[in-house]
């Protein structure tokens, strides 16, 4: 049986192959989604590559075959079994219901549906079992949220979290192609279009997404709210500061978590090691700890610098790193689709 924590390719009978649409196929995350679908051998009978009007007619290659990009209207008419969206919140709000109306199950990577009480917010290793065939729009969590809850979920189950304080160190790829180009231009000394209000090379911007009235950014509020929904528990709180740094890929997080119950560090490491999709890299003697450069193009969530907070009871410090374009976006969405197929929910 398929497990959403497994990184092996996906094999099911040909009778269960799916007509799949990738919406936003020409974008940064869309390209990674196609790569992940191919790597994991997702069972596709027909692939629809969908993008905005300016990309219609463009040619993309998937598994050695050339496909022509189509528009959203044509994609809805084609009635795919599954549509994986990575095209922005406004597009998702407008078009996900249209796909759902024709029977398509939508897995949406934007923030559009995440906090909608009628929609599931899913990290497959944690709560895919909550999905039903009636869930026609399913939300993929924020990239920073996914890697954090992957590490926190087993610890919360064992020790019960009270409060989490997280500071993120997020790559420019989380903003998109324009931000990656800004960093590349600045490193090369070239004047170009700016994705950020300030230079990012040799800098750190405490500014991910837009600021809200409470002084936090939307990214920080996602980190505060989404874990409670995923874990179906509002008894703990999360306080976040999100920072953009000049790395091209991979998000890092410094996480301080206070538990109701005490813990032993060896047991913490054991619990994390036994969690599907989590890899512990934690040996100060050999300078072994997670870094974005080693998480690149991998699906695991890496955890290290595991140590007790010596200033407060029952409190743990961790360093969590993951490839934000893979487990933080594309891979998590494909895993959701795999679970739906395996359990005959589409």
N, C-alpha and C positions, 0 to 999 in steps of 0.2 A: 504493500500500500504506500501511496505517496504521503510523505510528511512535509508540511510547509517549512520545516527546519532543515530539510535535505537539500544539498547543493548538486545532487546528481541530475542527469537529464530525466525528462518526464516521459514515461512510456505507458500508453493506454491503448485499448483496441481502436482500430481505424474507424469503427462505427461511431466513436465519440469525437471525431474531429470537428473542429469549429470554424465557422466563418468569423474572422476577427478583423476589426477595424482599429487602427492606431490613429487617433486624432491628435494632430500636432506632430506628425511624423517627421517633418523637416527641422524641428527644433532640437536643441541640445539634449533634452531628456528623451524626446521621441527617437532620436538616433540610438540612444542607449537601450531604449525599450526593444527596438528591432534586434539589436545585438543580443540582448538577454533572451528574447523569444527564440532566436536561432540556437544559442548556446544550450538552452534548456530543452530544446526539441519540443516546443509547445505544439500540440496537435492541431494544425491549421489546414483546413480544406481550401479556404480562399482568404487571401489577405487583401484588405482595403487600406491603402495609405491615404490619409486625409489631412488636408491643411487648408489654410486661408486662401482666398481668391488669388492672391499674388503668386502662390506656389502651384496652382492647378496646372497640370501638364508636365510638371517636372518629373524626371525619371530617377527612381531610387532602386538600388539592388538589394534583394533579400535572398539569402541562400543561393546566390549565383543567378537568380532570375530577376529580370528588370520589371519594375512595376511603375505605372503612371499614377501620379498623385491626383486625387479627385477632390471635389468640394463636399461640404457638409450635406447639402441637399441630396446629392447622389448617394452619399453614404447611408443616409436614413432610408432612402428608397430601397437600397440593397438589403436592409433588415439583417445586419450581422447578429450573430449569437452574442458576441461580447465586443464592447467598444472600450478601449483603454485610452483615456483622455489625458493629454498633457498640453493643453492649449490655453491656459489662463482661466481665471475665475469667471469673467464675463461670458466667455464662450461656453463654459460648462453650465452656467445658470440658464443660458438660452437654449442650448442644444441637448444637454443630457436628458431633460424630460421628453424631448422629441424622439430620441432614440428609445427611451423606456416605453413610450407609448406604442411603438411597433414591436415590442417584445424583447428588445436588446437589453442585456445587463451591462451597465456602465460602471467601470472602475475609474474613478476620477482622481487625478493627482493634484488638483488645485485646492485652494482653501474654501471653495464655494459651498461645499456641503458638509464640511467637517463637524461643525457645531450644530447642525440641524438635528433636532431631537428625533426626527423620523428617519434618519440615515445612520447606518453603522460606520464606525471609524475603526479600521481594521489593521492590525499587525498580525499576520497569520499565525505566527508562533504563539501568540498570546490569546487571541479571541476570535479566530476564524470559525470556531465551533458555534458562534452565535448567528452565523449567516443562514438565511433561508432562501428558498426559491423566489419568494415574494420581494426580496431586496433587489430592486432593479437599478438603484443608484447607490454605489458603495464608495465611501471616501477613503482615500489614501492619506495617512497623516503627514504632517510636516516632516521634512528630512531630519531636522535636529531632534524632534520628538521621537521618531522611530528608534534611533540609536540609543537614546537615553532610556526609553521604556524597555528596550530589549535587555538592558542590564539591570534595570530596577525591578522588573516584574518578579523574577524569582526571589529577590531579596525581600520585596514587599510581602510576598506570600509567606515567607518564613519569619520575618522580624516585625512587620507592620510599620510602614513609613509614617512619620509625623510631618516632616518638613524637608523640602529639597531646595537647595540653593545651587543654581547652575550658572556658570559663565561659559559662553561659547566662543570658539575661535573658528570662524566659518570662511570657507574658501570663496573666491570670486565666482566660481562656477555655479554657486547657488543663486546668483543674480542673473546669470545668463551669458550669452555669447558676447554681448556688448561690454560686459564687465571684464571678461577674459581678455578681450582685445585691448581694453584700457590698460590692464596690467602689462600686457605684452608690449604695447606702445611705450609705456613709461620706462620699462626695463631697457628698451632699445633707444630711448631718448627721442622718440618720435611724437610729435603733436598729433592728437586725434580726438575722436568723440569721447565724451566723458559719461560713464554710467553713474558715477558717484559725484557728490558735490565737491570732493577733494581728491587729491592724488591717493592711490592705494599702495603704490610701490614704496617700500620702506616706511609704511604707515600702518596704523590700526584705526579703524573707524567704529566707534561704539554706536552704530546706526545701521541696523538690518531691518528693512522694510520701513514703512512710514510711522511717524510718531502719532500717538493717540493723546487724548485729553489728559489721561492720568500720568503722562510723562514716559510711559513705556512705549516700545515699538510694537507693531503687530506681531513680529516674530517672537518677541518676548512673551506676549500674551498667548500665543499659540503654545509655547512651551509650558505656560502656566495652566492652561485649560485642557489641552488635548490628553495629557496623561490620565487625568481624572476620568475622562470619558472612556478611554481605551481600557482602563483597569476597572471601570464601573465602580468607582470609589471616590467620594469627595471628602473623606476624613483626613486626607493629607493635603498640604499646600505646596506650591512651587513658586519660587521667586527667581526670575531670570534676568541676566544681562547678556545681550547678543552683540558680538563684535565681529566685524569683517576684517580679515587679515590677507596679506598678499601671497596666498597659496593658490595654485591653479585648481586643485581638486582635493576633496576630503575635509570633513568637518571634525573639529575636536571640541571636547567639553570637559571642563573641570566641575565635578559634581560633589557636593557635600550633602549627605543625607542623614537625617536624624530618625532613629527608629524608636518604637515603643519598647522593644525588647533588645537585650544586649546580644552580642555576636562574638564569634571567634573568627579571626582573620582566615585561618585555614579552611573553616567551613564556608566562609564567603567565597573563597577561591574555588572550592569544590562545587558549590552551587552554580557559580558562573560557568565553570568548565563543563558542567553537565547540561547546560542550557543550549538547545539547538540554535545555531547561528551566532553564538558568542564564542570568542577565542580569548583566553587570558594570556597576556604578555606582561609578566610582572616579576622581574628579577633584577633588582638594583645592582647586585654584584656583577652582572654582566652587561649593565646598561640596556636591559631589555624592557622596553615600554612601547606602547602604541604611538605611531606617527603617521600623518597623512601620506607620506611618501611610500610607506609600505602597505597602506590600505587601498591604494589606487587599483581600480579594476577588480576589486575583490568584493564578495557579498557579505562577509562576516562583519560583525561588530566587535571591535578589539577593546579590551579593558585592561588597564594596568594602573600603576602607582596606587595600589590598594593599601590603605593605611588607616589607622584609627585617628580620629580627630582628638587630640589630647587636651583640648580646651572644653570639651562638653561630653557628657555621658551618652552612650549608645549612638555615637555619630561616626560616620565613615566618610573618607575621601576617596574618590576614584577619578581616573582619566579615561575618557571614552572617545574612540575614534572610528569613523566609518566613511566609506565612499558615498558621498551624498547623492550622486547621480545613480548609483546602483541600489544598495539596500535602502537608501534614503528616498528613493523615487521609483526607478524602473523595476528593479527586482522585486520590491515589495508588492507593486501592482501586479506583476506577472504571477507571483506566488498566490495572490488572491484569486486570479483567474484560474490557476491550476487547481486550487481548492474547489472552486465552483464546478469545474469539469469533473474532477475526481468523485465528487459527492453528488453528481447529477442534479446540480442546482441551476443549470442553464439548459 
